[in-house]
Amino acid sequence: MTYRMVDLIQKKRDGLELDKEEIYWIVNGYAAGTVPDYQMSAFAMALYFQGMTTEETTNLTMAMVGTGKQVDLSSIKGIKVDKHSTGGVGDKVSIILAPLVASFDVPVAKMSGRGLGHTGGTIDKLESITNFKTELTEEKFIQQVQDLDLAIISQTDDLVKADKLLYALRDVTATVDIIPLIASSIMSKKIAAGADAILLDVTVGEGAFMKTIEDARVLASTMVELGKAVGRDTIAVLTDMQQPLGMTIGNKLEIIESIEVMQGKGSEELTEFICHLAKIMLSLAGLEKTGAEIRENLVSGAALKKFEELVAAQGGVVENIYEINPTKHSYEFKADLSGYIETLPADKLGILAMKAGAGRATKSDKIDFDAGIVLNKKIGDQVEEGETIFTIYYNNDLATSEIEELKNHINIGNQKKEIKEILEIIK
């Protein structure tokens, strides 16, 4: 059946529910170019004000899946698990978690993204390893998972065409923060990537897209319902992102910290967090392991061995993962009074790391893999006047005055504040 886009815009504008055929017609028309940008912009704005029902969001998601290739992982034995984060600062979770889960012989076939703005991307971090290839053919991707139970590659361009077009449009029409569109964007890619089960890490706080736990809960619930509606076992974890995750921000620095965790030398905060997520991922694969068993695989070398196998299989120089090049400049940011760290804003630190060269403001920006920030203190830690809170490493012309501006945002007080990494689990 043929529709008029103006009628469907008006229908949604007036708060009425679109049926499956109408949604598929819109999505397929936009992907084919018969629905123009200006009408899709009006439709997105109508969604901003009227929202979508669960059924509408499910139909939107599957319609977008159908506009691109779908990866068939059925030849890989076992339950294939995937993990997605909604983005954060210092988020090196996938680099540690994927090898850890694979070390239990659970297949992890993961497609990851690049960073933009103040959030980092797994692919950028892996590409800081000499010769590491993040682009594999589908055949090589599947074969590697069959051989190693692990592959991490960049998202292919032929998945979910409609989402790429719609995301670019939303970015310039003030329609990014629409939960049905965020949920369908994430889940369409995860479903097209072929995994049987999905763990969603929905970050909350200053360094995340979702600033409040209420909004994060709605997004997580929507995505879990979407996954279950199309036969994917899905669990969402709401995680704190008011401060950076771990002790480093920056590509090679985060690789080094990830290795330290896999050597049993990393921060207890990050180690415990990874173990919690691994337990959930393993349960999604039908494997119940105790926290002690998971920690043993993480710190005993089993996860690190799997990571080294991943690096070698994708062309990387294994010896390079333990090395970092010195930068031209470094600057120690010191406390101007004694007390306890009360705020350590992830977004501000992420932006500073980006300015130092560790991230990109636009997709065409080149990343300096060696630039970044090493934290000496986190929220709740005691600090003395003159003690270093963090050190920033950079090769560009970043002004020290830009670094010192963070004194307006890092608060030191008399109260020891406790942080809980996992805020809520939604099944």
C-alpha positions as a printed NumPy array, in Angstrom:
array([[  0.   ,   0.   ,   0.   ],
       [  1.168,   3.544,  -0.739],
       [  0.855,   6.286,   1.855],
       [  1.427,  10.029,   1.902],
       [  4.181,  10.994,   4.317],
       [  2.368,  14.193,   5.279],
       [ -0.609,  12.128,   6.487],
       [  1.619,   9.903,   8.64 ],
       [  3.384,  12.93 ,  10.134],
       [  0.   ,  14.427,  10.999],
       [ -1.218,  11.134,  12.483],
       [  1.755,  10.916,  14.832],
       [  1.631,  14.652,  15.559],
       [ -1.929,  14.146,  16.8  ],
       [ -0.836,  11.352,  19.139],
       [ -2.254,   8.418,  17.176],
       [ -0.507,   5.054,  16.879],
       [  1.1  ,   4.006,  13.599],
       [  0.646,   0.416,  12.46 ],
       [  3.407,  -1.9  ,  11.26 ],
       [  2.829,  -1.281,   7.542],
       [  2.948,   2.495,   7.995],
       [  6.213,   2.378,   9.969],
       [  7.868,   0.013,   7.461],
       [  6.753,   2.287,   4.622],
       [  8.356,   5.323,   6.31 ],
       [ 11.645,   3.59 ,   7.107],
       [ 12.032,   1.89 ,   3.727],
       [ 11.105,   5.101,   1.929],
       [ 13.668,   7.094,   3.868],
       [ 16.404,   4.516,   3.207],
       [ 15.504,   4.521,  -0.488],
       [ 15.434,   8.327,  -0.725],
       [ 11.737,   8.659,  -1.572],
       [ 10.975,  10.196,   1.828],
       [ 13.002,  13.447,   1.962],
       [ 15.001,  14.745,   4.919],
       [ 12.611,  17.615,   5.629],
       [  9.671,  15.263,   6.093],
       [ 11.696,  12.815,   8.183],
       [ 12.767,  15.782,  10.352],
       [  9.131,  16.695,  10.926],
       [  8.336,  13.065,  11.754],
       [ 11.214,  12.899,  14.28 ],
       [  9.952,  16.089,  15.939],
       [  6.463,  14.594,  16.153],
       [  8.02 ,  11.584,  17.917],
       [  9.798,  13.95 ,  20.298],
       [  6.484,  15.321,  21.517],
       [  4.256,  12.227,  21.204],
       [  6.623,   9.299,  21.779],
       [  5.958,   5.749,  20.581],
       [  4.29 ,   2.682,  22.038],
       [  6.337,  -0.481,  22.643],
       [  4.786,  -2.066,  19.558],
       [  5.618,   0.977,  17.426],
       [  9.213,   1.007,  18.688],
       [  9.568,  -2.717,  17.978],
       [  8.263,  -2.252,  14.44 ],
       [ 10.575,   0.735,  13.921],
       [ 13.564,  -1.293,  15.12 ],
       [ 12.885,  -4.29 ,  12.887],
       [ 12.11 ,  -2.049,   9.92 ],
       [ 15.555,  -0.448,  10.345],
       [ 17.192,  -3.887,  10.669],
       [ 15.703,  -4.737,   7.293],
       [ 17.381,  -1.801,   5.541],
       [ 20.807,  -3.437,   5.725],
       [ 22.643,  -6.72 ,   5.903],
       [ 22.129,  -9.076,   8.835],
       [ 25.029, -11.161,  10.108],
       [ 24.277, -14.881,  10.377],
       [ 26.161, -16.385,  13.324],
       [ 24.258, -19.697,  13.304],
       [ 27.361, -21.647,  12.222],
       [ 29.051, -20.743,  15.541],
       [ 28.282, -23.261,  18.271],
       [ 26.765, -22.143,  21.544],
       [ 24.9  , -19.026,  22.639],
       [ 26.558, -15.962,  21.111],
       [ 26.656, -13.03 ,  23.518],
       [ 27.205,  -9.35 ,  22.818],
       [ 27.552,  -6.269,  24.977],
       [ 26.802,  -2.616,  24.287],
       [ 27.545,   0.514,  26.266],
       [ 25.664,   3.761,  25.746],
       [ 29.009,   5.545,  26.147],
       [ 31.184,   7.005,  28.843],
       [ 34.565,   8.407,  29.822],
       [ 37.361,   5.945,  30.518],
       [ 35.079,   3.095,  29.453],
       [ 37.491,   0.262,  28.639],
       [ 35.026,  -2.418,  29.759],
       [ 34.753,  -4.299,  26.445],
       [ 38.532,  -4.653,  26.173],
       [ 38.575,  -6.593,  29.444],
       [ 35.105,  -8.121,  29.553],
       [ 35.063,  -9.734,  26.099],
       [ 38.301, -11.762,  26.605],
       [ 37.208, -12.669,  30.134],
       [ 33.876, -14.107,  28.957],
       [ 35.584, -15.846,  26.01 ],
       [ 38.057, -17.459,  28.438],
       [ 35.092, -19.567,  29.654],
       [ 34.615, -20.876,  26.065],
       [ 31.604, -18.617,  25.487],
       [ 31.582, -17.114,  21.953],
       [ 31.757, -13.309,  21.905],
       [ 31.142, -11.855,  18.436],
       [ 31.333,  -8.114,  18.982],
       [ 31.002,  -5.115,  16.71 ],
       [ 32.073,  -1.862,  18.372],
       [ 32.104,   1.815,  17.518],
       [ 34.472,   4.765,  17.527],
       [ 34.471,   7.658,  19.948],
       [ 33.142,  11.13 ,  19.265],
       [ 33.215,  14.125,  21.58 ],
       [ 34.001,  13.453,  25.232],
       [ 33.319,   9.687,  25.066],
       [ 35.859,   7.15 ,  23.872],
       [ 35.374,   4.244,  21.465],
       [ 36.564,   0.645,  21.791],
       [ 37.747,   0.549,  18.179],
       [ 39.975,   3.618,  18.625],
       [ 41.552,   2.027,  21.696],
       [ 42.262,  -1.245,  19.905],
       [ 43.724,   0.63 ,  16.92 ],
       [ 46.325,   2.15 ,  19.26 ],
       [ 47.928,  -1.314,  19.114],
       [ 50.391,  -1.488,  16.212],
       [ 48.844,  -3.087,  13.087],
       [ 45.621,  -4.141,  14.852],
       [ 42.958,  -4.595,  12.157],
       [ 39.409,  -3.73 ,  13.121],
       [ 37.902,  -4.447,   9.701],
       [ 37.369,  -8.121,   8.854],
       [ 35.221,  -9.777,   6.232],
       [ 32.128, -11.469,   7.61 ],
       [ 33.672, -14.854,   6.794],
       [ 36.87 , -14.071,   8.724],
       [ 34.86 , -12.595,  11.584],
       [ 32.821, -15.79 ,  11.967],
       [ 35.844, -18.054,  11.516],
       [ 37.77 , -16.186,  14.216],
       [ 34.913, -16.561,  16.685],
       [ 34.749, -20.258,  15.834],
       [ 38.504, -20.593,  16.457],
       [ 39.009, -18.269,  19.465],
       [ 35.498, -17.632,  20.815],
       [ 36.341, -13.939,  20.331],
       [ 36.434, -11.178,  17.733],
       [ 36.004,  -7.414,  18.114],
       [ 35.591,  -5.48 ,  14.889],
       [ 34.273,  -2.11 ,  13.74 ],
       [ 30.656,  -1.816,  12.718],
       [ 30.275,  -2.545,   9.016],
       [ 28.834,   0.088,   6.706],
       [ 26.194,  -2.237,   5.258],
       [ 24.322,  -2.742,   8.542],
       [ 21.139,  -0.743,   9.227],
       [ 21.312,   1.897,   6.482],
       [ 18.243,   3.74 ,   7.794],
       [ 19.832,   4.232,  11.211],
       [ 22.932,   5.891,   9.74 ],
       [ 20.773,   8.312,   7.763],
       [ 18.405,   9.006,  10.631],
       [ 21.159,   9.476,  13.202],
       [ 22.889,  12.104,  11.046],
       [ 19.562,  13.879,  10.588],
       [ 18.697,  13.833,  14.298],
       [ 22.109,  15.278,  15.129],
       [ 21.314,  18.5  ,  13.245],
       [ 17.592,  18.825,  14.007],
       [ 17.566,  18.762,  17.849],
       [ 15.938,  15.31 ,  17.892],
       [ 18.744,  13.202,  19.342],
       [ 17.265,  12.745,  22.828],
       [ 14.168,  10.742,  21.881],
       [ 14.147,   7.462,  23.798],
       [ 12.317,   5.346,  21.155],
       [ 14.812,   6.538,  18.525],
       [ 17.83 ,   5.962,  20.797],
       [ 16.555,   2.493,  21.707],
       [ 15.775,   1.494,  18.121],
       [ 19.13 ,   2.853,  16.92 ],
       [ 21.084,   0.756,  19.425],
       [ 18.98 ,  -2.383,  19.213],
       [ 18.684,  -2.435,  15.419],
       [ 22.483,  -2.635,  15.184],
       [ 22.734,  -5.254,  17.93 ],
       [ 20.017,  -7.402,  16.327],
       [ 21.553,  -7.063,  12.854],
       [ 24.935,  -8.117,  14.282],
       [ 23.462, -11.539,  15.005],
       [ 24.042, -12.25 ,  18.714],
       [ 21.622, -14.48 ,  20.621],
       [ 21.89 , -12.568,  23.908],
       [ 22.757,  -8.954,  24.722],
       [ 24.065,  -7.177,  27.808],
       [ 23.348,  -3.434,  27.779],
       [ 25.474,  -1.101,  29.887],
       [ 23.348,   2.029,  30.222],
       [ 25.519,   4.739,  31.743],
       [ 24.024,   7.472,  33.949],
       [ 25.425,  10.827,  35.054],
       [ 27.44 ,  13.829,  33.901],
       [ 29.664,  11.784,  31.585],
       [ 26.752,   9.909,  29.993],
       [ 24.001,  10.721,  27.529],
       [ 21.345,   9.863,  30.121],
       [ 21.782,  12.391,  32.939],
       [ 19.157,  11.023,  35.334],
       [ 18.438,   7.526,  36.559],
       [ 14.78 ,   7.992,  35.636],
       [ 15.604,   8.598,  31.959],
       [ 18.168,   5.789,  31.972],
       [ 15.607,   3.408,  33.459],
       [ 13.089,   4.21 ,  30.709],
       [ 15.719,   3.739,  27.974],
       [ 16.992,   0.475,  29.485],
       [ 13.472,  -0.925,  29.922],
       [ 12.597,  -0.012,  26.345],
       [ 15.679,  -1.765,  24.966],
       [ 15.156,  -4.869,  27.111],
       [ 11.555,  -5.096,  25.888],
       [ 12.766,  -4.666,  22.297],
       [ 15.307,  -7.451,  22.657],
       [ 12.812,  -9.853,  24.163],
       [ 10.177,  -8.97 ,  21.551],
       [ 12.475, -10.253,  18.782],
       [ 13.752, -13.307,  20.647],
       [ 17.017, -11.92 ,  22.044],
       [ 17.638, -12.571,  25.74 ],
       [ 18.493,  -9.053,  26.975],
       [ 19.567,  -7.595,  30.309],
       [ 20.371,  -3.938,  31.031],
       [ 22.62 ,  -2.65 ,  33.793],
       [ 22.422,   0.987,  34.876],
       [ 25.952,   2.133,  35.754],
       [ 27.329,   5.303,  37.308],
       [ 29.165,   7.74 ,  35.03 ],
       [ 29.491,  10.856,  37.186],
       [ 33.251,  10.242,  37.244],
       [ 35.516,   8.429,  34.745],
       [ 35.582,   4.639,  34.89 ],
       [ 38.91 ,   3.323,  36.111],
       [ 42.053,   5.403,  36.41 ],
       [ 42.804,   6.362,  32.788],
       [ 41.265,   8.301,  29.902],
       [ 42.885,   7.898,  26.488],
       [ 43.421,   5.125,  24.018],
       [ 46.793,   3.517,  24.739],
       [ 46.563,   4.461,  28.415],
       [ 43.31 ,   2.515,  28.651],
       [ 44.868,  -0.507,  26.926],
       [ 47.643,  -0.463,  29.528],
       [ 45.133,  -0.202,  32.388],
       [ 43.073,  -3.034,  30.9  ],
       [ 46.161,  -5.253,  30.87 ],
       [ 46.921,  -4.331,  34.477],
       [ 43.416,  -5.48 ,  35.453],
       [ 43.991,  -8.749,  33.574],
       [ 47.277,  -9.139,  35.449],
       [ 45.566,  -8.701,  38.806],
       [ 47.182,  -5.292,  39.317],
       [ 44.299,  -3.009,  38.38 ],
       [ 42.045,  -0.959,  40.621],
       [ 39.649,  -2.936,  42.8  ],
       [ 36.791,  -0.699,  41.64 ],
       [ 37.246,  -1.657,  37.984],
       [ 38.092,  -5.297,  38.716],
       [ 34.934,  -5.81 ,  40.768],
       [ 32.806,  -4.014,  38.172],
       [ 34.089,  -6.225,  35.354],
       [ 33.44 ,  -9.367,  37.405],
       [ 29.82 ,  -8.313,  38.001],
       [ 29.213,  -7.739,  34.292],
       [ 30.946, -11.   ,  33.359],
       [ 28.667, -12.937,  35.702],
       [ 25.627, -11.492,  33.905],
       [ 27.041, -12.167,  30.433],
       [ 27.926, -15.738,  31.331],
       [ 24.446, -16.322,  32.716],
       [ 23.005, -15.041,  29.426],
       [ 25.058, -17.777,  27.742],
       [ 23.623, -20.366,  30.123],
       [ 26.78 , -20.639,  32.229],
       [ 26.55 , -19.99 ,  35.949],
       [ 29.885, -19.133,  37.564],
       [ 30.69 , -17.851,  41.032],
       [ 32.327, -14.49 ,  41.574],
       [ 35.452, -16.278,  42.77 ],
       [ 35.68 , -18.377,  39.585],
       [ 35.261, -15.298,  37.415],
       [ 37.846, -13.308,  39.342],
       [ 40.3  , -16.208,  39.042],
       [ 40.018, -16.194,  35.239],
       [ 40.379, -12.412,  35.219],
       [ 43.507, -12.073,  37.374],
       [ 45.259, -15.413,  36.759],
       [ 46.17 , -14.729,  33.133],
       [ 43.363, -16.643,  31.366],
       [ 41.646, -13.454,  30.171],
       [ 44.967, -11.848,  29.223],
       [ 45.955, -14.912,  27.194],
       [ 42.664, -14.646,  25.31 ],
       [ 43.272, -10.926,  24.717],
       [ 46.754, -11.638,  23.333],
       [ 45.222, -14.246,  21.03 ],
       [ 42.711, -11.64 ,  19.854],
       [ 45.48 ,  -9.128,  19.113],
       [ 47.56 , -11.698,  17.201],
       [ 44.565, -12.989,  15.219],
       [ 43.688,  -9.466,  14.055],
       [ 47.224,  -8.635,  12.963],
       [ 48.358,  -6.657,  16.007],
       [ 51.838,  -6.745,  17.496],
       [ 51.357,  -8.46 ,  20.855],
       [ 54.525,  -6.974,  22.369],
       [ 53.19 ,  -3.501,  21.595],
       [ 50.247,  -3.814,  23.988],
       [ 52.617,  -3.399,  26.948],
       [ 54.3  ,  -0.249,  25.606],
       [ 53.386,   3.419,  25.55 ],
       [ 55.288,   6.241,  23.884],
       [ 56.252,   9.279,  25.985],
       [ 54.504,  12.53 ,  25.054],
       [ 56.162,  15.914,  24.558],
       [ 54.272,  17.455,  27.451],
       [ 52.758,  16.445,  30.757],
       [ 51.069,  18.51 ,  33.438],
       [ 50.18 ,  17.611,  37.01 ],
       [ 46.876,  18.995,  38.232],
       [ 47.235,  19.545,  41.981],
       [ 44.756,  20.014,  44.798],
       [ 44.566,  23.548,  46.183],
       [ 43.293,  22.379,  49.586],
       [ 43.023,  19.226,  51.689],
       [ 39.931,  17.072,  52.137],
       [ 37.959,  14.454,  50.201],
       [ 37.243,  14.473,  46.449],
       [ 33.505,  15.15 ,  46.151],
       [ 33.134,  15.724,  42.41 ],
       [ 35.312,  14.557,  39.514],
       [ 33.195,  15.384,  36.454],
       [ 33.509,  12.753,  33.745],
       [ 32.282,  15.046,  30.986],
       [ 34.764,  17.83 ,  31.76 ],
       [ 37.671,  15.388,  32.012],
       [ 36.564,  13.69 ,  28.802],
       [ 36.477,  17.023,  26.97 ],
       [ 39.917,  17.91 ,  28.324],
       [ 41.311,  14.566,  27.126],
       [ 39.742,  15.231,  23.721],
       [ 41.424,  18.65 ,  23.575],
       [ 44.721,  16.95 ,  24.427],
       [ 44.293,  14.808,  21.294],
       [ 42.845,  11.625,  22.808],
       [ 39.438,  12.101,  21.166],
       [ 37.791,  13.77 ,  18.212],
       [ 35.378,  16.676,  17.984],
       [ 34.411,  15.729,  14.407],
       [ 34.54 ,  12.377,  12.639],
       [ 37.475,  13.51 ,  10.494],
       [ 39.733,  14.469,  13.424],
       [ 42.898,  12.411,  13.865],
       [ 43.494,  10.844,  17.268],
       [ 46.758,  10.966,  19.204],
       [ 46.824,   7.459,  20.69 ],
       [ 49.398,   8.369,  23.359],
       [ 47.574,  11.409,  24.75 ],
       [ 45.319,  11.177,  27.765],
       [ 44.833,  11.471,  31.504],
       [ 45.974,   9.297,  34.407],
       [ 43.971,   9.781,  37.593],
       [ 45.607,   9.589,  41.009],
       [ 42.404,  10.227,  42.94 ],
       [ 38.72 ,   9.329,  42.573],
       [ 35.554,  10.476,  44.328],
       [ 35.773,   9.601,  48.026],
       [ 39.579,   9.608,  48.125],
       [ 41.418,  11.785,  50.611],
       [ 43.771,  14.367,  49.131],
       [ 46.305,  16.764,  50.674],
       [ 46.912,  20.309,  49.47 ],
       [ 49.498,  20.208,  46.672],
       [ 48.92 ,  16.514,  45.98 ],
       [ 48.377,  15.466,  42.358],
       [ 44.78 ,  14.626,  41.421],
       [ 45.591,  13.734,  37.818],
       [ 48.333,  14.033,  35.223],
       [ 47.564,  14.905,  31.607],
       [ 49.851,  13.813,  28.751],
       [ 49.776,  15.555,  25.37 ],
       [ 51.756,  16.421,  22.233],
       [ 49.749,  19.398,  20.969],
       [ 49.573,  23.051,  22.061],
       [ 46.988,  22.59 ,  24.837],
       [ 47.274,  25.562,  27.199],
       [ 47.83 ,  24.935,  30.91 ],
       [ 45.114,  27.507,  31.602],
       [ 42.588,  25.138,  29.973],
       [ 43.708,  22.372,  32.319],
       [ 43.512,  24.584,  35.388],
       [ 39.932,  25.551,  34.493],
       [ 38.904,  22.217,  36.007],
       [ 39.477,  23.746,  39.454],
       [ 36.015,  25.244,  38.971],
       [ 34.522,  21.762,  38.629],
       [ 36.514,  19.456,  40.933],
       [ 35.213,  19.928,  44.452],
       [ 37.116,  19.015,  47.603],
       [ 35.153,  18.914,  50.854],
       [ 34.957,  17.365,  54.302],
       [ 32.617,  14.474,  53.514],
       [ 33.782,  11.1  ,  52.225],
       [ 31.383,  10.234,  49.403],
       [ 30.695,   6.637,  48.42 ],
       [ 30.136,   5.651,  44.778],
       [ 28.218,   2.578,  43.645],
       [ 29.143,   1.515,  40.096],
       [ 26.082,  -0.659,  39.404],
       [ 22.911,   1.26 ,  40.216],
       [ 20.226,  -1.103,  38.969],
       [ 19.68 ,  -4.235,  36.864],
       [ 16.7  ,  -4.459,  34.493],
       [ 15.627,  -7.82 ,  33.075]])
